[in-house]
Amino acid sequence: MNQTEVAQMLGMSQTGYSKYETGENDIPTVILIKLARFYNTSIDYLLGQTDNPERYQ
């Protein structure tokens, strides 16, 4: 998926989403939860805190 498609899924602009990827803006918790659910992974994995992509139940 490209930035525009992910941003659409999140209900935001591509520019706003791009700022999360570049680190210009911090990612709000609600967006992290949506991304983790969408990609079926853990928030820790999205934040680089673990190499294990498995979602904790």
Secondary structure, 3 states (H helix, E strand, C coil): CCHHHHHHHHCCCHHHHHHHHHCCCCCCHHHHHHHHHHHCCCHHHHCCCCCCCCCCC
